[in-house]
Amino acid sequence: MRVLILHSRYLSGDASGENRVVRDEAKLLADAGHDVQVHEPSPTRARGVRLIGTAVDAVWSRNSGNEVRNMVRRFGPHVVHCHNLFPMLSPSVIRTCHREGIPVVITLHNYRLMCLPSTFLREGRVCEDCFGRAPWPGVIHRCYRDSLPGSATLATSLLVHRWLDTFGYVSLFLAVSPFVRDKHIQAGLRADKVRIKSNFTWAVARRDGPGQSFLYLGRLSPEKGLRTLIRAWSDVDAGLVVVGDGPDADLLRAEAPSSVRFAGALPAERVDELVSKARALLVPSVWYEAQPRVILEAYAAGVPVLASRIGGLPDLIRDEESGLLVAPGDHAAWAQAARRLLDDEAAVRFGEGAYRLWQENYSPSSGLVALEDAYRAAVRSSSTTLG
């Protein structure tokens, strides 16, 4: 099968889970013998006239439309798989592919079609002011990168393409979790067009024994709930390694007890080593996480996960089997959950459950089957529509 993958690349590079999903799925398909072409334009930090051009492109990118049309005609894909469309592609490429008679699949990694910052989060709290309606509250609150022009541009793009029913030309939406699927259906997408397709991760070195320190991997920002962990760790007699950087780094360091070590941003190989030795991965988020790749990577290493009971996390964590679900923001409950994992027998048992889940649902073989099934369904749907 010939697959054209479209993705407006995030400036954060490999720190972006979405960028890595695109790279990994392209490799997975190519290794399985499919003919894959990836088009992933990357934005620049535009200013002035260039910023205006970028804003126009986010609404309707003629250049991207022409590029995609030419690629489709040269490559002849059976299906086009879109990931992030903003700002370099815009939803107009969906219409381009439809005119060329090529079915389009879109992965719903987040909530971008319903929420300007894609997170349902504002000022550190869950916000659904734009859910199921025009996103003007998000413009008023400057929700997209704290920018009024940026928020207005993205809102305009979403509204224009809703009015034109551009997303009605999509053959199949792939939600990364049941929670993400349900949210999009509640907001108006047709249920028969949205199926669940989890991400996958590659095999890694598996943990030997119950593990050592607890581990946090990710951005140090309010929505990630790190302050809850810092407060909890005053009552946990164990080490916690925090990997990552972000706007809350200085504040968290100032509040943390001596048992918490901040490692900063680390290269991938060093992160893999820390995961393979972790007692548990901690995901204390206070926003609607969709499907964090770090959890799948921990599962692949046979490492259990303690996560907040919010968003898509309960879809991913089997409570008392692959880890524990904890109330977001409740530092006492987090301390209690961490202390449970100090029992070696529990740590090993949950780790085995995590590895089983990876084998069953999140391995490369599972990912390949899900992708191929989705593409075949999209092609069948397109043939029926055109026929």
N, C-alpha and C positions, 0 to 999 in steps of 0.2 A: 504494500500500500504506500502511496506517496502522500506525505503529510507536510503541509506548510504551517509552521508555528510563528505566530505574531506576538510580540511582547515589547511594550515600551519599557525599557530597562530602568530600574531604579538606580539613582546615583550612589547608593550605599554599597553597590557591588555585591560581593559574596556575603556580606552581612545581611543582605535581604534574602529571607527564606524563599520568596517568590522567584527571585533571580535564579536561585539554586534549583528550584523545582523545574524551571524551564530547561536549564542545562541538563539536569539528570534525566528528565523524561525524553529529551532529544537523544541522549546517549542510549537509554534503555531501548527506544524504538530502533535506532540504528543498529545496535548490537543484535537485535532480533531479526534483522534483515529488511527492515522497512527503509524506504527512501525518504530522508528527512531534510528539509531546508528550514533554517531558522532566520527570521528577520527581527532583530531587536534593536531598533534605534534608541540612542541614549540622549536625553536632554542635556543642555548645558545650563549653567546658572545665569540665565539671560537677564539683561537689563535694557531699559529704554525701548528703542524701536524693536530690538530682537525679542523683548519680553512681550510686546504687542503681537508680534508674529506667532510666538509660542501660544499665546492666549487664543488667537484665531484658530490655530491648528487644533487646539483641544476641543473646539466646537465642531469644526469640519475641516479636516486636513486634506486639501486637494493634492498636495505632493504625495502624501502617504497613499491616498486613493489610487493615484497614477502608478506609484511604485508597486503596490500590491496587485493591481490589474496586470501590469507587465510581468510580475513574477508568476502569477497564476497562468498566464498564457504561455510563458516559457516552460514552466515546471510541470503544469498539468496535474495539480494535486487532486486526490480523491476527496480530501477534507482539509479545511483550514481550522487550526486550533488557536484561539486567541486567549491570552492571559491578561496582562494589564494593557489598557487602551490609552491611558492618559499620561502625559499630554501629547506624545509624539504620533499617535495613530488616529485616535478619536473613533467613536462608534461608526463613522462614515465608512470605514473599511468593511463593516458587515454588509452594507448595501452594495459595495463594489463586488464582493464575493457572490452575493445573491444574483446580481446582474450577470455574472459570469457562469452561473449555474452550479456553484460549488457550495456544498453544505458547510455551515460554520458551527463549531463547538466552542463554548466559552467556559473556562474554569472560574468558579466563584470562590476566590481565595479569601475574600473579605466582604464588606458591605458597601462597596463603592457606589453601586447603583442606587442606594437608598440614603447614603450618609456621606457628606462631602469629605471628611477625613477618613472615611471607611471603617470607623471603629465604634460608632455609637458611644463616644466618650467625649465629655466636655468638662473642663476644669476638674479633672480627676474623678468624675462620677459618670455613671451610665446615663446617656441622654438619648431619647427617642423623639425629639421635637419634630424631626423631619420624616419620621417613619410613616409611610403610606400617604405622603402629601408632597406638595412642591417644597423643595429644600430652601425656601427663603429664610427660615430661622437660622440656618447654617451660614447664610451670607451676612445676616445681621451680627452674628456672633464671630464672624471671621474664622470659621472653623477649619478652613483649608489653609494650613501653614500660617495662621494668624494674619491672613492677607485678605482685605476686602476685594481688590480686583481679582485675586486668584479664586476666592470663594464664589464671586459672581460669575466668573468664566466657567467654572466647573458646573455650577448650578444651571447656567444657560445651556451648556452642552447636554446635560441630563434631560432638561425639559424639552429642548428641541427634538431630541431623538425619541423621547417618550411620545411627543405629539405626532411625529412622523412614523411611529411604531417600528423604528429601526430594530429594536430588540425582538420584535415579532418574526424577523427573518432568521433568527438563530434556531438551528435545528435542535440543539441540545445544550443545556446548561449542566455543568458538573460541579456540584457543591461538595466542598471538602469534608463536611460533617452533616449529620441530621439537623443540628441546630441551624446551621447556615441555610440549608434547604428550606426548613420551616419558615425562617424569617423572610426569605425571598418570596415564598408562596403567599405568606400573609400580606406581603406588600404588593402582590398582584401578578407575579409570574404564574403561568399555567403549570399545575402540578405534574402533568404528563410530560412536560419539557424539562423538568429538573430532576436529575438523578444524583445519588451520592457516589462520589468517587474519591476515596482517600488518597492522600499522598503516600509515597513509599520512601524508604531509605535503604542504602546499601548495607551489606553485611559488614560488621566491624569486629574487632577483638572483643570477646565476651568476658565479662567480669568473672574473677575467680574468688569465691567466698562471699562474705557479707558486705564487703566494701569498707572504705575508710571514712573520709570526710563527706558531709553533705555538700551539694553543689547547686549553685544558681548560674544559669547561662542566659544572658540577654541584656537588653537595654536597661540602663539605670534611670528610669523615668517614672512619674507618678502612677501611670496605669498598670505598671508591673507589680505593684504591691510590695516593694522591697522594705518599706518602713515597717510593715507588719512583721516580716521576718526578723528585722533587726531588734524589734521589741521582744519578739518571742525568744530570741537566742540568749537573752539574759537568764532564761530558765531551762536552757538545754546544755548539758555537759558534753559537748561534742564540737568539733571544728566545722566551720562553714566557709567554703571557698566561693567568692563572688567573681564571676568572669563577665566582663563587659564594661561599657562606659556610657555616659549620658549626663543629662543636666542635673541629676540628683546625686552625682558621685560624691561631691564634697560634703553635702549634708549627711549622707548615709555613713561616710567614714567618721564624721564627728560624733554620730550617735551610737556607733557599733561597739559592742564589747570586744575584748581582746581575742575572743575565740573566732571572730570573723576576719577572714583575710581577703583583701581586695586585690585581685590579680590583674585587673585592667583587661584591655582587649588582647587576645592571644591568637597566634596562628592556628590553623585548623588541626595540625598534627598534635599540638599541645593540648587542645581542647579534647580531642579524641582520647588522649592518654588520661586526662582527668575524669572523663566520663567512665572509662573502663575500670576506674578505681573508686568510683563514688558509692557511698552507702545508699543515697537516693538523690534524684533530681527534684528540685523544688520549683513550683510554678505558682506563685502567690498572686496572680493577676486579679485586678478588680474590674476588668472590662471584658467584653464578649470575645474572648479569644476564639479563633475559628478552628485551627488545627496546627499548633506549634510543632515545627519539625524537630525541635530539640527533644520533645517527648518520644517521637518515633526513633530518634537516634539513641536515646537512653534504652528504649525497649530492645533495640537491636543488640545492645551490649549486655542485656539481661539485668538492667538497673531499674528498680521500681521508681514510681513518681508520686510525690505528694503535690496535689493541685487544688486550686480553688474550685468550689462547686458553682461555676458560672459559665455562661456561653456554651461553647462547644467542648469544654474540658470534660464534663461528665460523659460525653459520647466516647471519649478517648480513654478515660481511666475506669477500669473495672474495680470499684471500691472493694477492698479486702482481698483482691486477687492480683492486680498488677500495681497496686499502690493504695493510696487513701485520698478521699475527697474531703476538703476542709472548708469551712465557711470563710469566704473572703473577708479580710480585714480583722478577723478574730485572732489576736496574737496568742491568747491562752490556748485556743484550740490548735493552733499551729505548733505550739510548744509541746502539747500533749501528743500530737501525731508524730512529731519528730522523735520524741522519747520512745514511742512504740517501736520505731525502726532501729533503736539502739540494741534491741534484742536480736542477736545474730540469727536465730532460727526464723524470725519474722522477716528479716531483711533478705535471707536466702529464698524463703518461700515466695515472697512477693516478686523477687527478681526472676524466679523461674516462671511465674505467671506473666510477667512483662515480656519475657523472651517468647513464650508461646503465642502471645498476642501478635508480636512482630511476625513470627512465622506464618500465622494464619491470615493476617490482614494487611500487613505493611511491608512485606518483603518485595524485592524486585519482581518476582514471578507474579505476585498478586497485583502489583501495579501494572504490569504488562497486560495481563488478562483484562483488567478494568478499562485500560485505554483502548485496546483493540475492540472490546465489546461496544464501547461508546462510539467509536468511529463507524463501526458497522451499522449501529442503530441510526446514526446521523445520515449515513449514505442511503439507507433504506427509506428513512423519512423524506429525504430530499427527492428520491426517485418517485415516491408515491405522490408528493406534492406536484412535481413537474409532469408526472404521467397523466 
